[in-house]
């Protein structure tokens, strides 16, 4: 778990696409991509968090989003937090971005 949280797991990670993907298919793709190296070297991959989310859902028996709402957002009083499908409907949602070429050039995804 520590290696997933600290991005030192050594996994290659999921190859991003434009379409939706189920959690099961995402985990299968991460597994298919294999490992890049033995754990211990930092290499940021969103897939580390995907694996952790999958583990939370499997161990808790709850869908990941529901688990986070029940065990983190509600107890912490986080009334303006959410997930993409519901959060995008709120005013002023957070958006993702991708660096393009230089540190001063970003593409914002809305």
C-alpha positions in Angstrom: 0.0 0.0 0.0 2.8 2.4 0.9 4.3 2.1 -2.6 1.0 2.8 -4.2 0.5 5.9 -2.0 4.0 7.2 -2.6 4.1 6.4 -6.4 7.0 4.0 -5.9 5.1 0.8 -6.9 7.0 0.3 -10.1 3.9 -0.3 -12.2 3.7 0.9 -15.8 0.1 2.0 -15.3 -3.0 2.3 -17.5 -2.8 3.6 -21.0 -5.2 6.6 -21.1 -7.9 6.6 -23.7 -10.9 8.8 -24.4 -13.7 6.5 -23.5 -15.2 5.4 -20.2 -13.7 2.2 -18.6 -15.1 0.1 -15.8 -13.0 -0.4 -12.6 -12.6 -4.1 -13.4 -11.3 -3.3 -16.9 -9.0 -0.6 -15.6 -7.4 -3.0 -13.2 -7.1 -5.6 -15.9 -5.3 -3.1 -18.1 -3.0 -2.0 -15.3 -2.1 -5.7 -14.7 -1.6 -6.2 -18.5 0.8 -3.3 -18.7 3.0 -5.0 -16.0 5.8 -3.5 -14.0 8.4 -1.0 -15.1 10.8 -1.8 -12.2 11.0 -3.1 -8.7 9.3 -0.9 -6.1 11.2 1.9 -4.5 11.8 4.5 -7.2 9.3 7.5 -7.5 7.4 7.6 -10.7 4.0 9.3 -10.6 1.2 7.3 -12.1 -2.6 7.9 -11.6 -2.9 4.1 -11.8 -1.5 3.8 -8.3 -4.6 5.6 -7.0 -6.8 3.5 -9.2 -5.4 0.3 -7.6 -5.9 1.7 -4.1 -9.5 2.7 -5.0 -10.1 -0.9 -6.3 -8.7 -2.3 -3.0 -10.9 -0.1 -0.9 -14.0 -1.2 -2.8 -13.1 -4.9 -2.6 -12.2 -4.9 1.1 -15.1 -2.7 2.2 -17.7 -4.3 0.0 -18.9 -0.8 -1.0 -18.4 1.1 -4.3 -15.4 3.4 -3.9 -17.4 6.6 -4.3 -19.9 5.5 -1.7 -17.1 4.5 0.7 -15.4 7.9 0.4 -18.7 9.7 0.9 -19.6 7.7 4.0 -16.2 7.5 5.6 -14.4 10.6 4.6 -16.7 13.4 3.2 -19.5 13.1 5.7 -17.4 12.7 8.9 -15.2 15.6 7.8 -18.2 17.8 6.9 -17.0 18.1 3.3 -20.3 19.2 1.8 -18.8 20.6 -1.4 -16.7 17.6 -2.3 -17.7 15.1 -4.9 -16.8 13.0 -7.8 -16.6 13.9 -11.5 -20.1 12.9 -12.6 -21.8 14.9 -9.7 -19.2 17.5 -9.0 -19.2 18.9 -12.5 -22.7 20.1 -11.9 -21.7 22.3 -9.0 -20.6 25.9 -9.4 -16.9 26.4 -9.7 -15.8 22.8 -10.0 -12.1 21.9 -10.0 -10.7 21.1 -13.4 -7.8 19.1 -14.6 -4.9 20.4 -16.7 -2.0 19.1 -18.7 1.3 20.8 -19.3 2.0 21.5 -23.0 5.6 22.0 -24.0 6.8 24.4 -21.3 6.1 25.0 -17.7 4.1 28.1 -18.7 1.7 26.5 -21.1 -1.3 24.4 -19.9 -4.4 22.9 -21.5 -7.3 23.0 -19.1 -9.9 20.2 -19.3 -13.4 21.3 -18.4 
